[in-house]
Amino acid sequence: MNRAVVNKMLEEKGFIDEQVDAGIQLTGEIRKLKREKNAVILSHYYVAGELQDIADYVGDSLGLSQAAAETTADIIVFVGVHFMAETAKIINPSKKVILPDLKAGCSLAESAPADKFAAFKAQYPNHKVISYINCTAELKTLTDVICTSANAVKIVESFPKDQPLIFAPDKNLGNYINSITGREMVLWDGACMVHEKYSVEKIIEMMGQHPDAEFIAHPECEKPVLLLAKFIGSTTALLSYVQKSSSQKFIVATESGILHQMVKSCPGKIFIPAPSVDSTCGCNDCSYMKLNSLQKLYICLKHEQPEIILPEDVIQKARLPIQRMLEISK
């Protein structure tokens, strides 16, 4: 396909809108293309289960960053959202990084435009900046150290107690880390639309209906939700917790994609997605993550498009805080 035609399609739709033969075995073709192109497929816990199952590595943001840094593949196919693919390109710029749908964004990343954050940061000249990895490449260039929900406490505690800090862009995670560490970090006012939708009233009602279930939650949730939780942790920590717990039933407050791995690793246990304010099905999905599909993954790998392209100066500046995170997380 002509590159100009491909670029026009990408600009209009965010992905190549190509008809795929109904008889094609997508998983088989994806694996074949992966071998032929020496590609690696990295998938986040929040995408559909069939996409997790075809991936070479499934994980949270920290694990995916480490996998991107270590891969020897020529092409990284990132089945997740845009900031994750950007991070892979920043960490391993010699690799071609492709994303099934360029419109797979992130409400949290979009809540912190780099220009507005730069003005905010200028108000606190003596502060160091810790940014949650769920942010744009441009925001990373304004950051001293990146963190994930898995290592946020460790990153914060790597700074002296008397060092004033700014935490961006997730205020809920920042509040939680403040409560754990005793810090008083200045917080940017951003949040994840998925984790802010949980209904405390509906969760309490569900806990009453399932008194034998443990309620567990991701720290991106609001404080009233976290106060109800028996365990709070990153997606990987939540997965590890249910694997080790003697309980047989759990109510889970994070994006419902993680339940696929929970069911796979604990087939005898019951997992119930926590209800959101406007939920009728009892689930709380990220619409951006769900833009990924097997068909888009196949077309993306076939054409090696859409590709993540970043300016060289952004890559160089953004890589430093990510490298600091990876060093501290060893």
C-alpha positions as CSV (number, residue, x, y, z in Angstrom):
1,M,0.0,0.0,0.0
2,N,1.3,3.5,-0.9
3,R,2.7,5.3,2.1
4,A,0.9,8.5,1.3
5,V,-2.4,6.6,1.2
6,V,-1.6,4.9,4.5
7,N,-0.7,8.3,6.1
8,K,-4.0,9.8,5.0
9,M,-6.0,6.9,6.5
10,L,-4.1,7.2,9.7
11,E,-4.7,10.9,9.9
12,E,-8.4,10.5,9.4
13,K,-9.1,7.4,11.4
14,G,-6.2,6.7,13.7
15,F,-5.8,3.2,12.1
16,I,-5.9,1.5,8.7
17,D,-9.5,0.8,7.9
18,E,-9.0,-2.3,5.8
19,Q,-11.4,-5.1,5.1
20,V,-10.1,-8.5,6.3
21,D,-11.2,-11.8,4.8
22,A,-13.8,-13.3,7.2
23,G,-12.2,-16.7,6.8
24,I,-8.7,-15.6,7.9
25,Q,-7.4,-17.0,11.2
26,L,-6.3,-13.8,12.8
27,T,-4.3,-15.3,15.6
28,G,-2.4,-17.6,13.3
29,E,-1.6,-14.7,10.8
30,I,-0.5,-12.4,13.6
31,R,1.9,-15.0,14.9
32,K,3.2,-15.6,11.4
33,L,3.8,-11.9,10.8
34,K,5.4,-11.6,14.2
35,R,8.0,-14.2,13.3
36,E,8.6,-12.9,9.8
37,K,9.1,-9.3,11.0
38,N,11.0,-10.2,14.3
39,A,8.3,-8.3,16.3
40,V,7.4,-8.5,19.9
41,I,3.8,-7.9,21.1
42,L,3.5,-6.1,24.5
43,S,0.0,-6.0,26.0
44,H,-1.4,-4.2,29.0
45,Y,-3.7,-6.0,31.5
46,Y,-6.6,-3.8,30.5
47,V,-7.1,-4.8,26.9
48,A,-9.4,-7.7,25.8
49,G,-8.4,-11.2,26.9
50,E,-7.8,-12.5,23.4
51,L,-5.2,-9.7,22.9
52,Q,-3.5,-10.6,26.2
53,D,-3.4,-14.3,25.2
54,I,-1.5,-13.5,21.9
55,A,1.0,-11.2,23.5
56,D,4.6,-12.1,24.3
57,Y,4.4,-10.1,27.5
58,V,1.4,-9.0,29.5
59,G,1.9,-6.6,32.4
60,D,1.4,-3.3,34.1
61,S,3.2,-0.1,33.1
62,L,6.4,-0.9,35.0
63,G,6.7,-4.4,33.6
64,L,5.9,-3.2,30.1
65,S,8.6,-0.5,30.3
66,Q,11.2,-3.0,31.5
67,A,10.2,-5.4,28.7
68,A,10.4,-2.6,26.1
69,A,13.9,-1.7,27.3
70,E,15.1,-5.2,27.2
71,T,13.7,-6.5,23.9
72,T,15.9,-7.5,21.0
73,A,13.1,-7.5,18.5
74,D,13.1,-5.1,15.6
75,I,9.5,-4.0,16.0
76,I,7.6,-3.4,19.2
77,V,3.8,-3.8,18.8
78,F,2.2,-2.0,21.8
79,V,-1.3,-3.3,22.5
80,G,-2.3,-0.6,24.9
81,V,-2.7,3.2,24.8
82,H,-0.7,6.0,23.2
83,F,1.5,7.1,26.2
84,M,2.6,3.5,26.7
85,A,3.8,3.2,23.0
86,E,5.5,6.6,23.4
87,T,7.3,5.3,26.5
88,A,8.5,2.3,24.6
89,K,9.9,4.5,21.8
90,I,11.6,6.8,24.4
91,I,13.2,3.8,26.2
92,N,14.3,2.0,23.0
93,P,14.4,4.6,20.2
94,S,16.2,2.4,17.7
95,K,13.1,0.1,17.5
96,K,10.1,0.7,15.4
97,V,7.1,1.1,17.7
98,I,3.6,0.6,16.3
99,L,0.2,0.9,17.9
100,P,-3.0,-0.7,16.6
101,D,-5.0,2.5,17.0
102,L,-3.5,6.0,17.4
103,K,-6.8,7.2,19.0
104,A,-6.2,4.9,21.9
105,G,-5.4,7.8,24.3
106,C,-5.7,8.2,28.0
107,S,-7.9,10.6,30.0
108,L,-5.3,10.9,32.7
109,A,-2.5,11.8,30.2
110,E,-4.8,14.3,28.5
111,S,-5.6,16.0,31.8
112,A,-2.1,17.4,32.0
113,P,-1.1,19.4,28.9
114,A,2.6,20.1,29.0
115,D,2.3,23.9,28.5
116,K,-0.1,24.3,31.4
117,F,2.0,22.0,33.6
118,A,5.1,24.0,32.8
119,A,3.3,27.1,34.1
120,F,2.2,25.2,37.2
121,K,5.7,23.9,37.8
122,A,7.1,27.5,37.6
123,Q,5.2,28.4,40.7
124,Y,7.2,25.9,42.7
125,P,10.9,26.6,41.7
126,N,12.4,24.5,44.5
127,H,10.3,21.4,43.9
128,K,11.4,18.2,42.1
129,V,8.8,16.6,39.8
130,I,7.6,13.0,40.0
131,S,5.3,12.1,37.2
132,Y,3.1,9.1,36.9
133,I,4.0,7.2,33.7
134,N,0.4,7.8,32.5
135,C,1.4,11.1,30.9
136,T,2.5,12.4,27.5
137,A,6.1,12.4,26.3
138,E,6.1,16.2,26.5
139,L,5.2,16.1,30.2
140,K,8.0,13.5,30.8
141,T,10.5,16.1,29.6
142,L,9.4,18.4,32.5
143,T,9.9,15.6,35.0
144,D,12.8,14.5,37.3
145,V,11.7,10.9,37.8
146,I,8.8,8.9,36.4
147,C,6.9,6.4,38.6
148,T,4.2,3.8,38.2
149,S,1.6,2.7,40.7
150,A,3.9,-0.3,41.4
151,N,6.9,1.7,42.5
152,A,5.5,5.1,43.4
153,V,6.2,4.8,47.1
154,K,9.8,3.7,46.4
155,I,10.4,6.6,44.0
156,V,9.0,9.2,46.4
157,E,11.0,7.8,49.3
158,S,14.2,8.0,47.2
159,F,14.1,11.8,47.7
160,P,15.3,13.3,51.0
161,K,12.4,14.1,53.4
162,D,13.1,17.8,53.2
163,Q,13.0,17.9,49.4
164,P,9.7,19.5,48.3
165,L,7.9,17.5,45.5
166,I,5.3,17.9,42.8
167,F,3.3,14.8,41.8
168,A,1.6,14.7,38.5
169,P,-0.8,14.1,36.9
170,D,-3.0,11.8,39.1
171,K,-4.2,13.5,42.2
172,N,-5.8,10.3,43.6
173,L,-2.6,8.3,43.4
174,G,-0.7,11.4,44.8
175,N,-3.1,11.6,47.7
176,Y,-2.6,7.9,48.4
177,I,1.2,8.2,48.3
178,N,1.1,11.2,50.6
179,S,-0.9,9.2,53.1
180,I,1.5,6.3,53.0
181,T,4.7,8.3,53.1
182,G,3.7,11.2,55.3
183,R,4.7,13.6,52.5
184,E,2.9,16.8,51.5
185,M,3.5,16.7,47.8
186,V,1.9,19.4,45.6
187,L,-0.6,17.6,43.4
188,W,-1.6,18.4,39.8
189,D,-5.4,18.1,39.5
190,G,-5.7,15.2,37.1
191,A,-7.5,11.8,37.3
192,C,-8.4,8.7,35.4
193,M,-12.0,8.6,34.1
194,V,-12.2,4.8,34.8
195,H,-11.1,4.9,38.4
196,E,-13.1,8.0,39.3
197,K,-16.4,6.4,38.2
198,Y,-16.7,4.0,41.1
199,S,-19.8,4.4,43.3
200,V,-19.2,4.1,47.0
201,E,-22.9,3.4,47.6
202,K,-23.0,0.6,45.0
203,I,-19.8,-0.9,46.3
204,I,-21.1,-1.0,49.9
205,E,-24.3,-2.6,48.6
206,M,-22.3,-5.2,46.7
207,M,-20.2,-5.9,49.7
208,G,-23.4,-6.6,51.6
209,Q,-24.6,-8.9,48.9
210,H,-21.2,-10.8,49.0
211,P,-20.0,-10.7,52.6
212,D,-17.5,-13.4,51.9
213,A,-15.8,-11.3,49.2
214,E,-12.7,-9.2,49.8
215,F,-12.8,-5.7,48.2
216,I,-9.5,-4.7,46.6
217,A,-8.7,-1.5,44.7
218,H,-6.2,0.3,42.5
219,P,-4.7,3.5,44.1
220,E,-6.0,5.6,41.2
221,C,-9.5,5.3,42.8
222,E,-10.8,8.2,45.0
223,K,-10.1,8.1,48.7
224,P,-13.7,7.1,49.8
225,V,-13.3,4.0,47.7
226,L,-9.9,3.2,49.0
227,L,-11.1,3.5,52.6
228,L,-13.3,0.5,51.9
229,A,-10.6,-1.7,50.5
230,K,-8.9,-4.5,52.3
231,F,-6.0,-4.3,49.9
232,I,-4.7,-1.4,47.6
233,G,-2.2,-2.0,44.9
234,S,-1.1,-1.7,41.3
235,T,-2.6,-4.1,38.7
236,T,0.3,-6.5,39.2
237,A,0.0,-6.2,43.0
238,L,-3.7,-6.9,42.8
239,L,-3.1,-10.0,40.7
240,S,-0.4,-11.2,43.1
241,Y,-2.7,-10.6,46.0
242,V,-5.6,-12.7,44.7
243,Q,-3.2,-15.5,43.8
244,K,-1.9,-15.6,47.4
245,S,-5.0,-14.9,49.4
246,S,-7.0,-17.7,51.0
247,S,-10.2,-15.9,50.1
248,Q,-12.3,-17.4,47.2
249,K,-14.2,-14.3,46.2
250,F,-13.1,-10.7,45.3
251,I,-14.7,-7.4,44.3
252,V,-12.2,-5.7,42.2
253,A,-12.0,-1.9,41.6
254,T,-9.9,-1.4,38.6
255,E,-10.3,-1.7,34.8
256,S,-12.1,-5.0,34.2
257,G,-9.4,-6.3,31.8
258,I,-7.3,-7.6,34.7
259,L,-10.1,-10.1,35.6
260,H,-9.0,-12.1,32.6
261,Q,-5.6,-12.8,34.2
262,M,-7.1,-13.3,37.6
263,V,-9.5,-16.0,36.3
264,K,-6.6,-17.7,34.4
265,S,-4.3,-17.8,37.3
266,C,-7.0,-18.6,39.9
267,P,-9.6,-20.7,38.1
268,G,-11.4,-21.8,41.3
269,K,-12.0,-18.2,42.6
270,I,-14.7,-15.7,41.8
271,F,-14.0,-12.2,40.7
272,I,-16.6,-9.4,40.6
273,P,-16.0,-6.1,38.9
274,A,-16.8,-3.2,41.2
275,P,-19.8,-1.1,40.0
276,S,-19.5,2.4,38.7
277,V,-21.9,5.3,39.2
278,D,-23.4,4.9,35.7
279,S,-22.9,1.1,35.3
280,T,-25.7,-1.3,34.7
281,C,-23.5,-4.2,33.7
282,G,-21.3,-4.0,36.8
283,C,-18.1,-3.4,34.8
284,N,-15.9,-0.4,34.4
285,D,-14.0,-0.4,31.1
286,C,-11.5,2.0,29.6
287,S,-13.0,2.9,26.2
288,Y,-9.5,3.8,24.9
289,M,-8.0,0.3,25.8
290,K,-11.0,-1.3,24.2
291,L,-10.2,0.4,20.8
292,N,-7.6,-2.4,20.4
293,S,-8.8,-5.5,18.6
294,L,-7.3,-8.6,16.9
295,Q,-8.2,-7.2,13.5
296,K,-6.5,-3.9,14.2
297,L,-3.5,-5.7,15.6
298,Y,-3.2,-7.9,12.4
299,I,-3.5,-4.9,10.1
300,C,-1.1,-2.9,12.2
301,L,1.5,-5.6,12.1
302,K,0.9,-6.3,8.4
303,H,1.6,-2.7,7.3
304,E,3.8,-1.7,10.3
305,Q,1.6,1.2,10.9
306,P,0.5,3.4,12.7
307,E,4.1,4.2,13.9
308,I,5.0,6.2,16.9
309,I,7.3,9.1,15.8
310,L,8.7,11.5,18.4
311,P,11.2,14.4,18.0
312,E,14.7,13.5,18.9
313,D,15.0,16.2,21.6
314,V,11.8,14.9,23.2
315,I,13.2,11.4,23.3
316,Q,16.4,12.5,24.8
317,K,14.8,14.7,27.5
318,A,12.0,12.2,28.4
319,R,14.4,9.2,28.6
320,L,16.3,10.6,31.6
321,P,13.4,10.4,34.1
322,I,12.4,7.0,32.8
323,Q,15.9,5.7,33.2
324,R,16.1,7.0,36.7
325,M,12.9,5.1,37.5
326,L,14.2,1.9,36.0
327,E,17.5,2.3,38.0
328,I,15.6,2.9,41.3
329,S,13.3,0.0,40.6
330,K,16.0,-2.6,40.1
